[in-house]
Amino acid sequence: MTFVQSAGFTLLSFALVISVVVFFHELGHLIVGKALGVRAIRFSIGFGPRLFGFNAGETEYRVSLLPLGGYVKFAGDNPYEEVAPEDRGRGFLEQPPWKKGVIAFAGPAANFALAVALYFVVFAAPHQDLAAKVGYVKPQSPAAQAGLRSGDRIVSIDGEPVVGWSGLQEKIRAHGGQPVTMEVERRGARETLRVVPAVHEETDPVETVKHGRIGISAVPRAAQVTVISPDSSAGRGGVQTFDKVVKLDGVPVGNWEQLQEQLSARSDALKLDVLRPEAVQAPGGTLWSDKPLSLTVPAPVAPGDYGLEASDLTLFAVQPGGAAEEAGLKRGDRVLAVNGRPALSWSDEVDAAIKAAGTQPVRIAVRRDGKELTFTVTPHLRKDRDETGLLQDVPDLGAAPDLNGFADAERIWVRYALPDAAYRAVSNTGGFVRKQAIGIVRIVTGHISSRAIGGPLMIADVARKAAENGWRELVFTMGAISIVLGLMNLIPVPVLDGFHVLTAFIEGIRRRPLSVRFREVANVVGIALLLTLMLYAFRNDAMRKWFE
């Protein structure tokens, strides 16, 4: 995609998202204002000169040049303008405080209602999800202790049917520390298992939440192997670490779990068809090509013990000059433990320990050519963006397993029933409103850096990426942006809806209108604050996009 095409697509995505979100925001003001007897003179999407429009009844509807917002012009909303004789009694400032407050709140409320509607469309429409089928079971996890196996299809939890992997995750996350009864389908038969999800803490810049985890993944590990020792059957048969087994005695192999099950039942010689990665030097990095080979593995000394294991904990890439290389780690080292804790998965034990260590030394035990070695690694710091888009110093090992070391998972089509889709739409909207509100408060109180504030450029990037991922992602993102717009407008800054709601509340208590002088000063202050915020947001966008 050329730069011009990319810029055009970004602009189009931004215009679509902003236009829809602003349209419904202003529509909320318009509908409620008219319903309460206030005359609407003009309804505009965008600011500045009129591009096109029409008149309907007593209101002009238009699209204006600058697509960065919109407004509803009510009669009598400016204390310096004289209300036309025919509009007296129908001006905005003439209304009782409760009416002004309701009209002001209607815009953000419309944004929240739009989010519910958009999320409903997303959940009600047929969409693909991973099947509720176990691909991988982490050793020593609650799932492993309960007897779950790779290939098990989870049918129900506590008697409630499970539809898709997302539905399974929701049920597990909601039962941290609480036993659940799980019905699984295994090789055509049904079994009932009792699982107690572990309580796991998940932290982001906004909050820390606790939820349940049982240690399973829908995605099985690829049949990419690590040779435990050169003296093993696999080593003597010429198998090398990172070979990917595609056939066993001529029968295709789908993933490591299948291969492991077949090997455990064998005690004779094997014929393996493998793909061996070979490095190809390219400008700016290293590419890998797969070389097909056929190997004969001699019979093992003990049944099933061919000396192979999965490669999900084996270092595939070691960055030159990185912390791992400095400490002496090499490609092909299999990580056994970190700081004395056995490594069962890369993310939970290895990566988590590196992040927790910061720049403090970490002891990493590995196996190399059948021998156990221990290295002391001092992580380096690298720049990476957190969920708010800010660059942070993140501890980095400078080494990782093969990121493509996982096989394909089964996918199914899912369509939620309309009541379920409605419930999900409301609950997702409520949850996102709560989290964004907490985030805004944390920015105001200084717990989150103000550099996280984004403007039109950030919204444009988010809209473009969502549009590239399909209509479902675009609609979901539009709902999220609608919520953010609604919340931002509820901040009690002069000229925003939240300030109008606040002043209506104050007038209701005082039982008399606020002075014209107060409104004048408040508007000047509000405009200055908004311009300052807009310039600061542009500055943050520019830093993120071009200078960081």
C-alpha positions as CSV (number, residue, x, y, z in Angstrom):
1,M,0.0,0.0,0.0
2,T,1.5,3.3,-1.1
3,F,1.8,6.3,1.3
4,V,-1.0,8.1,-0.5
5,Q,-3.3,5.1,-0.3
6,S,-2.5,4.5,3.4
7,A,-3.1,8.2,4.2
8,G,-6.4,8.2,2.3
9,F,-7.5,5.0,4.0
10,T,-6.6,6.4,7.4
11,L,-8.5,9.7,6.7
12,L,-11.5,7.8,5.5
13,S,-11.6,5.5,8.6
14,F,-11.2,8.5,10.9
15,A,-13.9,10.5,9.1
16,L,-16.3,7.5,9.3
17,V,-15.8,6.8,13.0
18,I,-15.9,10.4,14.1
19,S,-18.9,11.3,12.0
20,V,-21.0,8.5,13.3
21,V,-20.0,9.0,16.9
22,V,-20.5,12.8,16.8
23,F,-23.7,12.5,14.9
24,F,-25.3,10.4,17.6
25,H,-23.9,12.6,20.3
26,E,-25.5,15.7,18.8
27,L,-28.6,13.7,17.9
28,G,-29.1,13.0,21.7
29,H,-29.1,16.7,22.4
30,L,-31.4,17.4,19.5
31,I,-34.0,14.8,20.3
32,V,-34.2,15.5,24.0
33,G,-34.2,19.3,23.5
34,K,-37.0,19.1,21.0
35,A,-39.0,16.7,23.2
36,L,-38.7,19.2,26.1
37,G,-39.9,22.1,24.0
38,V,-36.7,23.9,23.1
39,R,-36.3,25.1,19.5
40,A,-33.4,23.7,17.6
41,I,-32.1,26.2,15.0
42,R,-29.3,24.3,13.5
43,F,-27.9,20.7,13.7
44,S,-24.3,20.5,12.3
45,I,-21.8,17.7,11.9
46,G,-18.5,19.4,11.8
47,F,-17.6,23.1,12.3
48,G,-17.0,26.0,10.0
49,P,-18.5,26.8,6.6
50,R,-21.5,24.7,5.5
51,L,-20.7,22.1,2.8
52,F,-24.3,20.9,2.2
53,G,-27.5,20.4,4.1
54,F,-31.3,20.9,4.1
55,N,-34.1,22.4,6.2
56,A,-36.7,20.2,7.8
57,G,-39.4,22.0,9.8
58,E,-37.8,24.7,11.9
59,T,-34.3,23.2,12.0
60,E,-31.4,23.4,9.5
61,Y,-29.4,20.2,9.1
62,R,-25.9,20.6,7.7
63,V,-22.5,19.0,7.2
64,S,-19.7,21.5,7.8
65,L,-16.1,21.7,6.6
66,L,-14.1,20.7,9.6
67,P,-15.0,17.1,10.7
68,L,-13.7,17.4,14.2
69,G,-16.9,17.5,16.1
70,G,-20.4,19.0,15.7
71,Y,-23.0,21.0,17.5
72,V,-26.7,21.8,18.0
73,K,-27.7,25.5,18.0
74,F,-30.7,26.0,20.3
75,A,-32.6,29.2,20.4
76,G,-31.6,31.4,23.3
77,D,-28.4,29.4,24.2
78,N,-26.3,32.6,24.0
79,P,-27.2,35.3,26.7
80,Y,-25.9,38.0,24.3
81,E,-28.4,37.1,21.6
82,E,-31.9,38.3,21.7
83,V,-34.5,35.5,21.4
84,A,-36.9,36.0,18.4
85,P,-40.4,36.9,19.5
86,E,-41.8,33.6,18.1
87,D,-39.2,31.6,20.1
88,R,-39.8,33.2,23.5
89,G,-40.4,30.6,26.1
90,R,-38.6,28.1,23.9
91,G,-35.0,29.3,24.4
92,F,-32.5,27.0,26.1
93,L,-31.5,29.5,28.9
94,E,-35.1,30.2,29.7
95,Q,-35.8,26.5,30.7
96,P,-35.8,25.3,34.3
97,P,-32.6,23.8,35.5
98,W,-33.7,20.2,35.3
99,K,-34.5,20.6,31.6
100,K,-31.1,22.2,30.8
101,G,-29.3,19.4,32.8
102,V,-31.2,16.6,31.0
103,I,-30.5,18.2,27.5
104,A,-26.8,18.5,28.4
105,F,-26.6,14.9,29.6
106,A,-28.4,13.6,26.6
107,G,-25.3,13.8,24.4
108,P,-23.1,11.6,26.5
109,A,-26.0,9.3,27.1
110,A,-26.5,8.9,23.4
111,N,-22.9,7.9,23.1
112,F,-23.3,5.2,25.7
113,A,-26.5,4.0,24.0
114,L,-24.7,4.0,20.6
115,A,-22.0,1.8,22.2
116,V,-24.6,-0.7,23.4
117,A,-26.2,-0.8,20.0
118,L,-22.9,-1.3,18.2
119,Y,-21.7,-4.0,20.6
120,F,-25.1,-5.7,20.2
121,V,-24.5,-5.9,16.4
122,V,-21.1,-7.4,17.0
123,F,-22.3,-10.1,19.4
124,A,-25.6,-10.9,17.5
125,A,-23.9,-11.3,14.2
126,P,-22.3,-14.7,13.3
127,H,-18.5,-14.6,13.9
128,Q,-15.6,-17.0,14.2
129,D,-14.2,-18.1,17.5
130,L,-11.8,-20.8,18.6
131,A,-13.5,-24.0,19.6
132,A,-13.8,-24.9,23.3
133,K,-11.3,-27.6,22.7
134,V,-8.1,-28.0,24.7
135,G,-5.0,-27.7,22.6
136,Y,-2.4,-27.6,25.4
137,V,-2.4,-28.2,29.1
138,K,0.3,-26.6,31.2
139,P,2.1,-29.1,33.5
140,Q,1.1,-28.9,37.2
141,S,-1.7,-26.5,36.5
142,P,-5.3,-26.9,37.9
143,A,-6.3,-28.3,34.5
144,A,-3.5,-30.9,34.6
145,Q,-4.3,-31.8,38.3
146,A,-8.0,-32.3,37.3
147,G,-7.1,-34.6,34.5
148,L,-7.8,-32.4,31.4
149,R,-6.0,-33.6,28.3
150,S,-5.2,-32.1,25.0
151,G,-8.0,-32.9,22.5
152,D,-10.8,-32.7,25.2
153,R,-13.8,-30.7,24.0
154,I,-15.4,-28.8,26.9
155,V,-19.1,-29.1,26.6
156,S,-20.4,-27.4,29.7
157,I,-19.4,-25.8,33.0
158,D,-21.7,-26.2,36.1
159,G,-24.4,-27.4,33.7
160,E,-24.3,-24.4,31.5
161,P,-23.4,-25.0,27.8
162,V,-20.1,-23.6,26.6
163,V,-20.1,-21.9,23.2
164,G,-16.7,-21.2,21.8
165,W,-13.4,-20.4,23.6
166,S,-14.4,-16.9,24.5
167,G,-17.4,-18.2,26.4
168,L,-15.2,-20.8,28.2
169,Q,-12.8,-18.0,29.3
170,E,-15.6,-15.9,30.7
171,K,-16.8,-18.7,32.9
172,I,-13.3,-19.7,34.1
173,R,-12.3,-16.1,34.8
174,A,-15.4,-15.5,36.9
175,H,-14.7,-18.5,39.2
176,G,-11.2,-17.8,40.6
177,G,-10.6,-20.0,43.7
178,Q,-14.1,-21.6,43.3
179,P,-14.6,-25.2,42.1
180,V,-16.4,-25.8,38.9
181,T,-17.8,-28.9,37.4
182,M,-16.7,-29.4,33.8
183,E,-18.2,-31.9,31.3
184,V,-15.8,-32.8,28.6
185,E,-16.1,-35.0,25.5
186,R,-13.1,-37.3,25.1
187,R,-12.9,-39.7,22.2
188,G,-16.7,-39.9,21.8
189,A,-17.4,-40.4,25.5
190,R,-18.5,-37.8,28.1
191,E,-16.6,-37.3,31.4
192,T,-17.1,-35.0,34.3
193,L,-14.2,-33.3,36.0
194,R,-13.9,-31.0,39.0
195,V,-11.5,-28.1,38.5
196,V,-10.5,-25.3,40.9
197,P,-9.3,-22.3,38.9
198,A,-6.3,-20.6,40.4
199,V,-6.6,-16.9,41.3
200,H,-4.4,-14.8,38.9
201,E,-3.7,-11.1,39.2
202,E,-3.6,-9.1,36.0
203,T,-2.3,-5.6,36.1
204,D,-2.5,-2.8,33.6
205,P,-2.0,1.0,33.9
206,V,-5.5,1.5,35.1
207,E,-6.1,-1.3,37.7
208,T,-5.3,-4.7,39.0
209,V,-8.0,-7.4,38.7
210,K,-8.2,-10.9,39.9
211,H,-9.6,-13.7,37.8
212,G,-9.5,-17.5,37.5
213,R,-7.1,-19.5,35.3
214,I,-6.8,-23.2,34.9
215,G,-3.7,-23.4,32.6
216,I,-5.0,-24.4,29.2
217,S,-4.7,-23.0,25.7
218,A,-6.9,-23.6,22.6
219,V,-3.7,-23.6,20.5
220,P,-1.6,-26.8,20.6
221,R,2.1,-26.6,20.4
222,A,3.6,-27.3,17.0
223,A,5.5,-30.6,16.6
224,Q,8.8,-28.7,16.8
225,V,11.2,-30.8,18.9
226,T,14.1,-30.3,21.2
227,V,16.6,-33.1,21.4
228,I,17.3,-33.8,25.1
229,S,20.7,-35.4,24.6
230,P,22.8,-36.3,21.6
231,D,23.1,-39.8,23.1
232,S,19.3,-40.3,23.0
233,S,17.6,-42.3,20.2
234,A,16.5,-39.1,18.5
235,G,20.1,-37.7,18.7
236,R,21.6,-40.9,17.3
237,G,19.0,-40.9,14.5
238,G,20.1,-37.4,13.3
239,V,17.2,-35.4,14.7
240,Q,18.2,-31.8,15.6
241,T,16.6,-29.3,17.9
242,F,13.9,-27.2,16.1
243,D,13.2,-29.9,13.5
244,K,9.4,-29.9,12.9
245,V,8.0,-33.4,12.6
246,V,5.4,-33.5,9.8
247,K,5.0,-37.3,9.5
248,L,5.6,-40.3,11.7
249,D,5.9,-43.6,9.7
250,G,4.2,-41.8,6.8
251,V,1.2,-40.6,8.9
252,P,0.8,-36.8,9.1
253,V,1.4,-35.2,12.6
254,G,-0.6,-32.2,13.5
255,N,1.0,-31.0,16.7
256,W,3.3,-31.9,19.5
257,E,0.6,-33.3,21.7
258,Q,-0.3,-35.8,19.0
259,L,3.3,-36.7,18.5
260,Q,3.9,-37.1,22.2
261,E,0.9,-39.4,22.5
262,Q,2.1,-41.6,19.6
263,L,5.7,-41.7,20.9
264,S,4.7,-42.8,24.4
265,A,3.1,-46.0,23.0
266,R,6.1,-47.0,20.8
267,S,9.3,-48.9,21.6
268,D,10.5,-49.6,18.1
269,A,12.5,-47.7,15.4
270,L,10.7,-44.7,13.8
271,K,10.7,-43.1,10.4
272,L,10.3,-39.3,10.8
273,D,9.7,-36.8,8.0
274,V,10.9,-33.4,9.3
275,L,11.3,-29.8,8.2
276,R,14.7,-28.4,9.3
277,P,15.0,-24.6,9.6
278,E,18.0,-23.2,7.8
279,A,19.2,-19.7,8.2
280,V,19.2,-17.4,5.1
281,Q,21.0,-14.1,5.5
282,A,19.1,-11.1,4.3
283,P,19.6,-7.4,4.5
284,G,18.6,-6.2,8.0
285,G,18.1,-9.7,9.5
286,T,18.0,-13.5,9.2
287,L,15.3,-15.4,7.4
288,W,14.6,-19.1,7.7
289,S,13.7,-21.7,5.1
290,D,12.5,-25.3,5.8
291,K,14.6,-28.2,4.4
292,P,12.6,-31.5,4.2
293,L,14.4,-34.5,5.5
294,S,13.6,-38.2,6.2
295,L,15.3,-39.7,9.3
296,T,15.3,-43.1,10.9
297,V,15.3,-43.1,14.7
298,P,16.5,-46.3,16.4
299,A,14.5,-48.0,19.1
300,P,14.8,-46.5,22.5
301,V,16.3,-48.1,25.6
302,A,13.1,-47.6,27.5
303,P,9.6,-47.6,25.8
304,G,8.5,-44.2,24.6
305,D,11.8,-42.6,25.6
306,Y,13.1,-41.3,22.3
307,G,14.7,-38.2,23.9
308,L,12.4,-35.6,22.5
309,E,10.4,-32.7,24.0
310,A,8.5,-29.7,22.8
311,S,10.5,-26.5,21.9
312,D,8.3,-23.9,23.6
313,L,11.0,-23.4,26.3
314,T,14.1,-23.7,24.0
315,L,15.9,-20.5,22.9
316,F,15.5,-20.1,19.2
317,A,16.8,-16.6,18.8
318,V,19.5,-15.0,20.9
319,Q,20.0,-11.3,20.2
320,P,23.6,-10.3,19.5
321,G,24.8,-8.0,22.3
322,G,21.7,-8.8,24.4
323,A,21.7,-9.8,28.0
324,A,21.4,-13.6,27.2
325,E,24.4,-13.6,24.9
326,E,26.5,-11.6,27.4
327,A,25.7,-14.2,30.1
328,G,26.7,-17.1,27.8
329,L,23.3,-18.4,26.7
330,K,23.1,-19.9,23.2
331,R,20.5,-20.9,20.6
332,G,19.2,-24.3,21.5
333,D,19.5,-24.0,25.2
334,R,16.4,-25.4,26.9
335,V,15.4,-23.3,30.0
336,L,14.8,-25.5,33.0
337,A,14.4,-23.0,35.9
338,V,14.5,-19.3,36.7
339,N,15.7,-18.3,40.2
340,G,15.2,-21.9,41.3
341,R,11.6,-22.0,40.1
342,P,10.9,-24.7,37.5
343,A,10.0,-23.3,34.1
344,L,6.7,-24.7,32.9
345,S,5.7,-22.1,30.4
346,W,7.6,-19.1,28.9
347,S,5.1,-16.4,29.8
348,D,4.3,-17.4,33.3
349,E,7.7,-18.4,34.7
350,V,10.5,-17.0,32.4
351,D,9.1,-13.8,31.0
352,A,7.3,-12.9,34.2
353,A,10.6,-13.4,36.2
354,I,12.5,-11.2,33.8
355,K,10.0,-8.4,34.1
356,A,9.9,-8.7,37.9
357,A,13.7,-8.6,38.2
358,G,14.1,-5.3,36.4
359,T,17.8,-4.8,36.1
360,Q,18.6,-7.2,38.9
361,P,20.5,-10.4,38.1
362,V,18.5,-13.5,37.4
363,R,19.7,-17.1,37.7
364,I,18.7,-19.2,34.7
365,A,19.3,-23.0,34.6
366,V,19.4,-24.5,31.1
367,R,20.1,-27.9,29.5
368,R,22.7,-27.9,26.7
369,D,23.7,-31.1,24.9
370,G,22.3,-33.1,27.7
371,K,24.1,-31.2,30.5
372,E,22.6,-28.8,33.0
373,L,24.2,-25.4,33.2
374,T,23.4,-22.3,35.3
375,F,23.9,-18.7,34.1
376,T,23.5,-15.4,35.8
377,V,21.7,-12.9,33.5
378,T,21.3,-9.2,34.1
379,P,18.4,-8.0,31.9
380,H,18.9,-5.0,29.6
381,L,16.2,-2.3,29.3
382,R,14.5,-1.8,26.0
383,K,11.8,0.7,25.0
384,D,8.3,-0.6,24.5
385,R,4.8,0.9,24.6
386,D,2.3,0.0,27.3
387,E,-1.4,-0.2,26.9
388,T,-1.7,3.6,27.0
389,G,0.8,4.0,24.2
390,L,3.6,5.4,26.4
391,L,7.2,4.3,25.9
392,Q,8.5,2.5,28.9
393,D,11.7,0.9,29.9
394,V,11.0,-2.9,29.9
395,P,13.5,-5.5,31.2
396,D,14.6,-7.7,28.2
397,L,16.3,-11.1,28.2
398,G,17.4,-10.7,24.6
399,A,16.4,-14.3,23.8
400,A,13.1,-16.1,23.1
401,P,11.7,-19.4,21.9
402,D,10.3,-19.7,18.4
403,L,7.2,-17.4,18.3
404,N,5.8,-19.6,15.5
405,G,6.0,-22.7,17.6
406,F,2.3,-23.3,17.8
407,A,-0.1,-25.2,15.5
408,D,-3.4,-24.2,14.1
409,A,-6.5,-24.4,16.4
410,E,-10.0,-25.5,15.5
411,R,-12.3,-22.6,14.7
412,I,-16.1,-22.6,14.8
413,W,-18.9,-20.1,13.9
414,V,-20.7,-18.6,16.9
415,R,-23.9,-16.6,17.0
416,Y,-25.2,-15.6,20.4
417,A,-29.0,-15.6,21.0
418,L,-30.5,-12.1,21.0
419,P,-31.0,-11.9,24.8
420,D,-27.4,-13.1,25.4
421,A,-26.1,-10.6,22.8
422,A,-28.0,-7.8,24.5
423,Y,-26.7,-8.8,27.9
424,R,-23.1,-8.9,26.6
425,A,-23.6,-5.5,24.9
426,V,-24.8,-3.8,28.1
427,S,-22.2,-5.5,30.4
428,N,-19.3,-4.7,28.0
429,T,-20.4,-1.1,27.8
430,G,-20.7,-0.8,31.5
431,G,-17.3,-2.4,32.1
432,F,-15.6,-0.2,29.5
433,V,-17.3,2.9,31.0
434,R,-16.0,2.0,34.4
435,K,-12.5,1.3,33.3
436,Q,-12.2,4.5,31.2
437,A,-13.6,6.6,34.0
438,I,-11.0,5.2,36.4
439,G,-8.3,5.9,33.8
440,I,-9.5,9.6,33.4
441,V,-9.4,10.0,37.2
442,R,-5.9,8.5,37.4
443,I,-4.7,10.9,34.7
444,V,-6.2,13.9,36.5
445,T,-4.7,12.8,39.8
446,G,-1.3,12.1,38.2
447,H,-1.2,8.3,38.7
448,I,-1.1,7.9,34.9
449,S,1.1,10.2,32.8
450,S,-0.7,12.9,30.9
451,R,1.4,11.8,27.9
452,A,-1.2,9.0,27.5
453,I,-3.7,11.6,26.3
454,G,-4.3,11.2,22.6
455,G,-5.9,13.3,20.0
456,P,-7.1,13.0,16.4
457,L,-4.0,11.4,15.1
458,M,-4.3,8.6,17.7
459,I,-8.0,8.1,16.9
460,A,-7.1,8.0,13.2
461,D,-4.5,5.3,13.7
462,V,-6.8,3.2,15.9
463,A,-9.7,3.6,13.3
464,R,-7.4,2.6,10.5
465,K,-6.1,-0.5,12.2
466,A,-9.6,-1.5,13.2
467,A,-10.8,-1.1,9.6
468,E,-7.9,-3.2,8.3
469,N,-9.1,-6.0,10.6
470,G,-12.6,-6.1,9.2
471,W,-16.1,-4.6,9.9
472,R,-16.5,-6.4,13.2
473,E,-13.3,-4.8,14.7
474,L,-14.3,-1.4,13.2
475,V,-17.7,-1.5,14.8
476,F,-16.3,-2.6,18.1
477,T,-13.7,0.2,18.0
478,M,-16.4,2.7,17.1
479,G,-18.3,1.7,20.2
480,A,-15.2,2.2,22.4
481,I,-14.5,5.7,20.9
482,S,-18.2,6.6,21.5
483,I,-17.8,5.7,25.2
484,V,-14.6,7.8,25.5
485,L,-16.3,10.8,23.8
486,G,-19.2,10.5,26.1
487,L,-17.1,10.3,29.2
488,M,-14.8,13.2,28.1
489,N,-17.9,15.4,27.6
490,L,-19.0,14.7,31.1
491,I,-15.9,16.3,32.6
492,P,-17.1,19.5,34.3
493,V,-15.0,21.9,32.2
494,P,-16.7,25.0,30.8
495,V,-18.3,24.5,27.3
496,L,-18.4,20.8,27.8
497,D,-21.7,19.0,28.6
498,G,-20.5,18.1,32.1
499,F,-20.2,21.7,33.0
500,H,-23.7,22.4,31.8
501,V,-25.0,19.5,33.9
502,L,-23.1,20.9,36.9
503,T,-24.4,24.5,36.5
504,A,-27.9,23.2,36.1
505,F,-27.6,21.4,39.4
506,I,-26.2,24.6,41.0
507,E,-29.0,26.7,39.6
508,G,-31.5,24.2,41.0
509,I,-30.0,24.6,44.4
510,R,-29.7,28.4,44.2
511,R,-33.2,28.7,42.6
512,R,-31.9,31.4,40.3
513,P,-29.8,31.5,37.2
514,L,-26.0,32.0,37.3
515,S,-24.9,35.5,36.3
516,V,-24.1,36.4,32.7
517,R,-20.6,37.5,33.9
518,F,-20.0,34.1,35.4
519,R,-21.0,32.4,32.2
520,E,-18.8,34.8,30.2
521,V,-15.7,34.1,32.3
522,A,-16.4,30.4,32.4
523,N,-16.7,30.2,28.6
524,V,-13.3,32.0,28.1
525,V,-11.7,29.7,30.6
526,G,-13.2,26.6,29.1
527,I,-12.2,27.5,25.5
528,A,-8.6,28.2,26.7
529,L,-8.5,24.9,28.5
530,L,-9.8,22.9,25.5
531,L,-7.4,24.6,23.1
532,T,-4.6,23.8,25.5
533,L,-5.7,20.2,25.8
534,M,-6.1,19.9,22.1
535,L,-2.6,21.3,21.5
536,Y,-1.2,18.9,24.1
537,A,-2.9,16.0,22.6
538,F,-1.5,16.9,19.2
539,R,1.9,17.1,20.7
540,N,1.5,13.6,22.3
541,D,0.3,12.2,19.0
542,A,3.2,13.7,17.1
543,M,5.7,12.4,19.6
544,R,4.3,8.9,19.4
545,K,4.0,8.9,15.6
546,W,7.2,10.6,14.4
547,F,9.7,11.3,17.2
548,E,9.6,8.3,19.6
